[in-house]
Amino acid sequence: MKKQILAAAAVLFLGAHTSLAEQVTVFGPWLGPDQENVEAVLAAFAEKSGHDVRYVGSDSFEQQIMVDAEAGSAPNVAVFPQPGLAADMARRGFLTPLKPGTGEWIRENYAAGQSWVDLGTYADQNGEDHLFGFFYKVDVKSLVWFVPENFEDAEYEVPTTMEELKELTEQIVADGETPWCIGLGSGGATGWPATDWVEDMMLRIQTPDVYDGWVDNSIKFNDPRVIAAIEEFGAFARNDKYVAGGAATVASTDFRDSPKGMFASPPQCYMHRQASFIPAFFPEGTVVGEDVDFFYFPAYAGKDLGKPVLGAGTVWGITNENAAAHDLIRFLQDPQAHEIWMARKGFLTPHKGVDNSKFSDPTLRKMNDILLGATTFRFDGSDLMPGAVGAGSFWTGMVDYTGGKAADEVANDIQKSWDAMK
């Protein structure tokens, strides 16, 4: 009953147009098809609320939003591609806390609700914590891709625990085959795919608070718990028998090319861990759900850490307060606000109240089921770290590690780069 009351309260204002219509400007990173999608959502909000809504997209959002805020010309609502910038703006006094009750609504209505409250809670200019951010539109990274025909031919079962995944890895080797395709190559960003592996492993061997401490460096990068997560990744990536081409090729193999071994005949590998975007680099004509499929990168059954999911997403915050801005945040709590984009493409949501039949294709529905099954959700850690670390020494450190450098030495180097910033 409590959940029903919260859900009803969140959308009461939608039953009629507001008595005082206002203009609300939304500024975000989406252009092209995604701009069309968000504008469809905002059009529904305008129709229900009576407010005049305008969306502006930019490929330089991160720079422009700070310029606008400092100049006193910020939009009413900003859509941040990741929470680090939102937290920075909150600390500088450029964000308005969300209405009381919003956090309770998120806890009740979002899968792993407390995780989303934590990700949207930041310190203000006085050091006091408030809920500033509402997450809407999410991506999932904890996925393992495979070719069903290859599994069927070899009589392999999809693993549901990390223990089973490791057993399957060993079984594939015992059968004379290679289980994994892993590639870290990405030009100037070489190394980043390994950071996702390490982040996923952290969530599978440590509690969420340890992950959070690692991300903000209150737990040092060379802490034994972090080194253990790096070595969990290494158990896969540094074993010549486990990786197509051998461990020496991991850093030099382009991440876009690395999954192609699954589609070779005979297969050069059987599994590839990567986020939901990777089908864009599969062979032309590949149909997800038929030619290739995915499963949840599983957790350890023996560690009792639930089902953690690593991902990313956009967080909406109020940067120039008016009543219409708060109305928009309340509208985003309505299942309709999610279902409009679900019916298009490229949208996942932790909202437990949506109608899953509204998804435009079964692949998105299956990915969303993984998101809804999460007991913990954490944002990509490297994206939350200072750029010199998360997009610098962490990347290069993973290249060094897959090249044979010891995990503790790599972790020490990364921590030194963080210390140098203080």
Phi and psi in degrees as a GROMACS rama.xvg file:
@    title "Ramachandran Plot"
@    xaxis  label "Phi"
@    yaxis  label "Psi"
@TYPE xy
-58.0547  -43.9015  LYS-2
-61.5951  -40.3459  LYS-3
-64.5361  -39.7896  GLN-4
-64.566  -43.9772  ILE-5
-62.2519  -43.8172  LEU-6
-64.5293  -40.7047  ALA-7
-67.2846  -41.7287  ALA-8
-63.2931  -32.7765  ALA-9
-65.9101  -25.8935  ALA-10
-122.17  13.8238  VAL-11
-56.6427  -38.9007  LEU-12
-67.0306  -13.4112  PHE-13
-76.9034  -12.7816  LEU-14
-70.1264  -19.7106  GLY-15
-151.801  158.584  ALA-16
-64.2073  146.912  HIS-17
-64.8249  151.535  THR-18
-71.2932  -30.2492  SER-19
-119.339  94.1217  LEU-20
-69.7394  139.609  ALA-21
-130.26  167.48  GLU-22
-93.181  138.439  GLN-23
-133.033  124.769  VAL-24
-104.547  130.732  THR-25
-114.466  126.952  VAL-26
-116.984  128.585  PHE-27
-151.5  -176.751  GLY-28
-90.2797  -4.15589  PRO-29
-83.6598  133.517  TRP-30
-131.11  171.952  LEU-31
62.7157  -138.301  GLY-32
-58.0375  -38.3859  PRO-33
-66.2349  -33.4416  ASP-34
-63.9671  -42.068  GLN-35
-61.6226  -38.2522  GLU-36
-66.5136  -47.9312  ASN-37
-68.295  -32.4581  VAL-38
-66.3599  -31.5412  GLU-39
-65.9975  -39.1368  ALA-40
-65.5646  -45.7315  VAL-41
-67.9179  -29.6033  LEU-42
-65.1391  -38.4158  ALA-43
-65.5045  -39.2592  ALA-44
-62.6978  -44.0851  PHE-45
-61.3983  -41.4109  ALA-46
-64.8738  -40.5881  GLU-47
-77.7021  -33.0516  LYS-48
-97.819  -24.9772  SER-49
85.1271  -2.15155  GLY-50
-76.1679  155.056  HIS-51
-92.629  112.619  ASP-52
-112.983  134.125  VAL-53
-132.759  129.369  ARG-54
-106.785  137.117  TYR-55
-125.601  125.022  VAL-56
-108.652  152.377  GLY-57
-153.582  141.838  SER-58
-84.3987  1.26835  ASP-59
-120.915  36.6406  SER-60
-54.2742  -48.0407  PHE-61
-57.5054  -39.0498  GLU-62
-77.4319  -42.2964  GLN-63
-69.9437  -36.7914  GLN-64
-64.2323  -36.0471  ILE-65
-70.8884  -39.7122  MET-66
-60.4127  -45.939  VAL-67
-63.9061  -41.7697  ASP-68
-64.2039  -43.7943  ALA-69
-66.1359  -28.2804  GLU-70
-87.0776  -3.71847  ALA-71
76.3072  19.9198  GLY-72
-121.847  34.0817  SER-73
-67.9728  152.478  ALA-74
-67.9835  169.801  PRO-75
-67.4434  -41.241  ASN-76
-131.897  135.358  VAL-77
-116.477  143.232  ALA-78
-110.728  105.715  VAL-79
-90.0669  132.025  PHE-80
-67.7044  -19.9339  PRO-81
-156.091  156.223  GLN-82
-74.0165  -14.8441  PRO-83
-59.3808  -44.6852  GLY-84
-68.2009  -38.0855  LEU-85
-61.7504  -42.6015  ALA-86
-63.4412  -39.0766  ALA-87
-63.4891  -41.737  ASP-88
-68.3933  -35.8051  MET-89
-62.7011  -43.1061  ALA-90
-61.6009  -27.2566  ARG-91
-93.6494  4.13141  ARG-92
82.9075  18.9259  GLY-93
-97.4874  0.192339  PHE-94
-118.717  150.226  LEU-95
-104.546  131.955  THR-96
-58.4293  146.999  PRO-97
-73.4305  162.679  LEU-98
-61.5222  147.25  LYS-99
-54.5066  141.365  PRO-100
96.5269  -16.8245  GLY-101
-64.9728  -42.4975  THR-102
-62.6056  -41.3136  GLY-103
-64.088  -39.5196  GLU-104
-61.4025  -44.0403  TRP-105
-61.9385  -44.284  ILE-106
-59.0877  -36.8588  ARG-107
-81.8218  -31.9493  GLU-108
-112.055  -14.0832  ASN-109
-101.898  137.312  TYR-110
-60.7485  139.24  ALA-111
53.7369  44.265  ALA-112
-54.1618  -40.3568  GLY-113
-61.881  -32.5837  GLN-114
-60.0731  -41.0721  SER-115
-72.5689  -32.5699  TRP-116
-65.1124  -45.7415  VAL-117
-59.7596  -42.5206  ASP-118
-69.1785  -21.7047  LEU-119
-102.051  4.05661  GLY-120
-102.497  124.711  THR-121
-135.995  161.425  TYR-122
-79.6744  140.935  ALA-123
-88.4973  -169.104  ASP-124
-66.2224  -16.0311  GLN-125
-100.861  5.92768  ASN-126
82.1695  8.67224  GLY-127
-94.577  134.686  GLU-128
-80.295  136.301  ASP-129
-142.693  158.201  HIS-130
-80.7643  111.214  LEU-131
-108.406  -23.0386  PHE-132
-120.808  139.122  GLY-133
-117.681  120.68  PHE-134
-84.7361  131.362  PHE-135
-148.555  121.112  TYR-136
81.8851  111.872  LYS-137
-128.409  152.857  VAL-138
-119.355  148.942  ASP-139
-111.916  133.806  VAL-140
-111.567  -18.373  LYS-141
-81.4904  65.6014  SER-142
-127.5  144.75  LEU-143
-119.779  126.959  VAL-144
-98.805  145.254  TRP-145
-153.91  163.117  PHE-146
-100.64  112.339  VAL-147
-52.9802  -39.2461  PRO-148
-61.1284  -38.4928  GLU-149
-64.6571  -42.3304  ASN-150
-64.8135  -43.2111  PHE-151
-63.7783  -43.2678  GLU-152
-62.3593  -36.8902  ASP-153
-91.7004  -3.01912  ALA-154
60.8323  42.403  GLU-155
-93.4454  145.255  TYR-156
-103.133  146.771  GLU-157
-67.7999  124.368  VAL-158
-73.7589  147.569  PRO-159
-115.941  -4.14626  THR-160
-135.321  161.133  THR-161
-64.7682  -34.4216  MET-162
-59.9316  -43.5772  GLU-163
-67.3298  -36.1762  GLU-164
-63.4462  -41.0721  LEU-165
-69.0154  -36.2201  LYS-166
-64.7135  -41.4705  GLU-167
-63.6471  -41.2492  LEU-168
-57.1411  -45.5256  THR-169
-66.2962  -38.1107  GLU-170
-64.1007  -41.8108  GLN-171
-62.2755  -40.7516  ILE-172
-64.0094  -43.5014  VAL-173
-61.307  -28.6486  ALA-174
-82.8372  3.63263  ASP-175
84.5864  15.2287  GLY-176
-114.599  177.459  GLU-177
-113.618  122.506  THR-178
-74.5858  -36.4691  PRO-179
-123.417  144.803  TRP-180
-111.005  121.768  CYS-181
-135.204  129.476  ILE-182
-139.885  132.928  GLY-183
-107.316  -4.47562  LEU-184
-66.6975  133.723  GLY-185
-162.174  44.8063  SER-186
59.4116  -128.731  GLY-187
-69.3552  -11.3342  GLY-188
-104.403  16.4024  ALA-189
-53.6572  132.342  THR-190
113.389  -22.031  GLY-191
-60.8628  -36.2609  TRP-192
-58.8427  -29.8727  PRO-193
-69.0012  -29.888  ALA-194
-64.0845  -36.275  THR-195
-65.6129  -40.8242  ASP-196
-57.2036  -49.5891  TRP-197
-63.5265  -41.4171  VAL-198
-62.0746  -45.4158  GLU-199
-60.8071  -41.0336  ASP-200
-67.0744  -37.6248  MET-201
-57.2705  -42.8024  MET-202
-70.3247  -16.4348  LEU-203
-99.0002  -10.8448  ARG-204
-123.288  -9.27798  ILE-205
-132.659  159.788  GLN-206
-72.6785  159.462  THR-207
-57.3611  -32.514  PRO-208
-68.6936  -29.8114  ASP-209
-69.1765  -42.0535  VAL-210
-57.6072  -46.5373  TYR-211
-62.6351  -40.9717  ASP-212
-65.2501  -36.9082  GLY-213
-63.5933  -43.5597  TRP-214
-64.9435  -35.9159  VAL-215
-97.746  4.12678  ASP-216
70.6561  13.2733  ASN-217
-70.447  -23.1245  SER-218
-107.978  119.031  ILE-219
-67.5477  154.228  LYS-220
-63.764  -26.9687  PHE-221
-96.1033  17.3507  ASN-222
-64.6539  142.304  ASP-223
-54.6326  -30.4269  PRO-224
-69.6568  -33.9928  ARG-225
-73.8305  -42.8973  VAL-226
-58.7356  -37.8107  ILE-227
-62.3127  -37.6852  ALA-228
-68.4457  -39.5045  ALA-229
-60.4897  -42.0777  ILE-230
-70.3198  -27.9768  GLU-231
-62.6426  -42.5117  GLU-232
-62.7889  -43.2444  PHE-233
-62.5901  -28.1563  GLY-234
-59.8705  -27.953  ALA-235
-91.9001  -51.409  PHE-236
-79.5596  -21.7673  ALA-237
-103.818  10.5532  ARG-238
-101.234  114.434  ASN-239
-57.3952  -30.7345  ASP-240
-75.8788  -20.0159  LYS-241
-90.7021  -23.3489  TYR-242
-117.231  132.208  VAL-243
-58.3032  127.33  ALA-244
86.5223  -8.21537  GLY-245
85.8783  160.7  GLY-246
-59.9163  -29.6821  ALA-247
-66.381  -18.6388  ALA-248
-94.8049  -6.91531  THR-249
-58.1206  -49.7834  VAL-250
-68.8383  -29.8618  ALA-251
-91.0806  -12.2591  SER-252
-80.6898  124.354  THR-253
-64.4965  135.749  ASP-254
-60.9892  -27.7129  PHE-255
-73.6238  -27.9087  ARG-256
-90.789  -23.8682  ASP-257
-58.6637  -35.4588  SER-258
-75.5552  -9.85367  PRO-259
-64.8449  -21.6188  LYS-260
-61.9462  -24.1959  GLY-261
-65.8744  -26.1761  MET-262
-96.9381  -0.980989  PHE-263
-73.5451  162.066  ALA-264
-130.006  109.81  SER-265
-73.4771  163.637  PRO-266
-60.1195  137.774  PRO-267
-87.2448  -17.0976  GLN-268
-160.229  167.8  CYS-269
-116.221  -18.1907  TYR-270
-143.277  153.066  MET-271
-148.02  120.792  HIS-272
-91.8612  119.064  ARG-273
-164.355  162.647  GLN-274
-72.6569  179.121  ALA-275
-67.7584  -12.7648  SER-276
-81.2426  -16.1337  PHE-277
-62.2173  -25.3838  ILE-278
-56.2611  -21.3719  PRO-279
-61.0813  -19.1556  ALA-280
-109.656  8.19527  PHE-281
-76.0569  162.465  PHE-282
-53.3878  144.477  PRO-283
-55.0583  135.027  GLU-284
90.0637  -4.13877  GLY-285
-65.5224  129.836  THR-286
-106.594  117.155  VAL-287
-68.8524  134.041  VAL-288
98.437  -15.916  GLY-289
-123.084  -67.631  GLU-290
-76.4206  -28.9111  ASP-291
-146.308  151.688  VAL-292
-144.463  -176.694  ASP-293
-146.366  161.076  PHE-294
-140.311  162.76  PHE-295
-64.1037  130.178  TYR-296
-66.2155  106.132  PHE-297
-76.9506  160.67  PRO-298
-93.3802  162.965  ALA-299
-71.1425  129.137  TYR-300
-67.6157  -34.0948  ALA-301
-81.8295  -4.968  GLY-302
-102.379  -8.78474  LYS-303
53.3664  47.8987  ASP-304
-110.551  17.5003  LEU-305
70.5358  -148.013  GLY-306
-120.992  85.365  LYS-307
-74.6236  144.828  PRO-308
-127.348  131.149  VAL-309
-97.6206  139.757  LEU-310
-167.52  -157.898  GLY-311
-148.457  -179.396  ALA-312
169.688  173.022  GLY-313
-105.752  138.436  THR-314
-116.494  129.35  VAL-315
-98.2059  131.281  TRP-316
-136.368  154.989  GLY-317
-91.9337  116.797  ILE-318
-108.7  -10.0198  THR-319
-151.521  93.5027  ASN-320
-68.2471  133.659  GLU-321
-151.996  173.07  ASN-322
-62.5636  -35.7137  ALA-323
-64.2699  -34.2666  ALA-324
-63.9317  -42.9775  ALA-325
-67.3214  -36.4259  HIS-326
-61.1728  -38.3324  ASP-327
-64.9192  -42.8209  LEU-328
-61.6037  -38.6107  ILE-329
-66.7596  -38.0579  ARG-330
-61.6704  -35.3575  PHE-331
-66.7158  -11.245  LEU-332
-85.9187  -12.3447  GLN-333
-77.6057  130.6  ASP-334
-51.3832  -33.0806  PRO-335
-58.6216  -37.0572  GLN-336
-61.7709  -27.9512  ALA-337
-88.1079  -40.1021  HIS-338
-67.4804  -28.9475  GLU-339
-60.51  -46.9724  ILE-340
-76.2202  -33.8026  TRP-341
-55.7351  -37.8101  MET-342
-72.4053  -9.72868  ALA-343
-97.3376  -105.81  ARG-344
-164.565  162.713  LYS-345
71.704  32.8268  GLY-346
-134.929  129.31  PHE-347
-127.925  152.357  LEU-348
-146.454  142.682  THR-349
-85.6773  4.10108  PRO-350
-66.4952  118.048  HIS-351
-77.2496  -10.927  LYS-352
-96.1684  1.93974  GLY-353
-77.6191  158.799  VAL-354
-89.0572  107.678  ASP-355
-64.6177  -17.6015  ASN-356
-69.7116  -11.8065  SER-357
-77.3679  -12.6586  LYS-358
-61.9633  143.206  PHE-359
-72.458  -21.3168  SER-360
-152.842  156.835  ASP-361
-66.2937  -24.1257  PRO-362
-63.2218  -47.6346  THR-363
-63.4216  -37.888  LEU-364
-61.948  -42.447  ARG-365
-67.1589  -41.1646  LYS-366
-62.0069  -40.0226  MET-367
-67.766  -31.5026  ASN-368
-61.6276  -37.3788  ASP-369
-62.9654  -43.2276  ILE-370
-63.2507  -43.0172  LEU-371
-70.1131  -22.5661  LEU-372
-85.1205  -2.6867  GLY-373
-68.4802  137.776  ALA-374
-96.2004  -22.3648  THR-375
-140.162  136.437  THR-376
-122.076  132.862  PHE-377
-131.638  142.64  ARG-378
-76.2725  150.053  PHE-379
-45.8315  114.101  ASP-380
-63.7915  -39.6858  GLY-381
-64.252  -28.0408  SER-382
-72.3394  -18.4015  ASP-383
-96.3221  -14.5744  LEU-384
-79.6735  161.058  MET-385
-54.1131  144.264  PRO-386
-54.8724  -36.335  GLY-387
-65.0234  -20.7264  ALA-388
-100.77  -61.8288  VAL-389
-64.1174  -29.7325  GLY-390
-118.633  27.2711  ALA-391
-144.088  -95.745  GLY-392
-66.0507  -27.5406  SER-393
-66.3316  -44.5919  PHE-394
-61.1736  -53.4049  TRP-395
-66.5801  -32.5784  THR-396
-63.5059  -37.4743  GLY-397
-69.7181  -32.97  MET-398
-64.7056  -44.3181  VAL-399
-61.4463  -40.2422  ASP-400
-66.1045  -46.8479  TYR-401
-68.1192  -18.2978  THR-402
-83.2976  -3.73633  GLY-403
119.17  -7.34958  GLY-404
-69.0011  143.805  LYS-405
-65.5682  145.939  ALA-406
-59.9786  -40.1529  ALA-407
-68.5309  -34.2937  ASP-408
-67.9525  -42.0359  GLU-409
-61.5546  -46.1982  VAL-410
-62.678  -38.8507  ALA-411
-62.5563  -42.5139  ASN-412
-62.5947  -42.7782  ASP-413
-66.0161  -41.4427  ILE-414
-64.3424  -37.6267  GLN-415
-60.8676  -39.217  LYS-416
-65.8702  -34.0663  SER-417
-70.5911  -44.2433  TRP-418
-61.1911  -33.428  ASP-419
-66.2606  -16.7881  ALA-420
-87.8043  -12.0492  MET-421
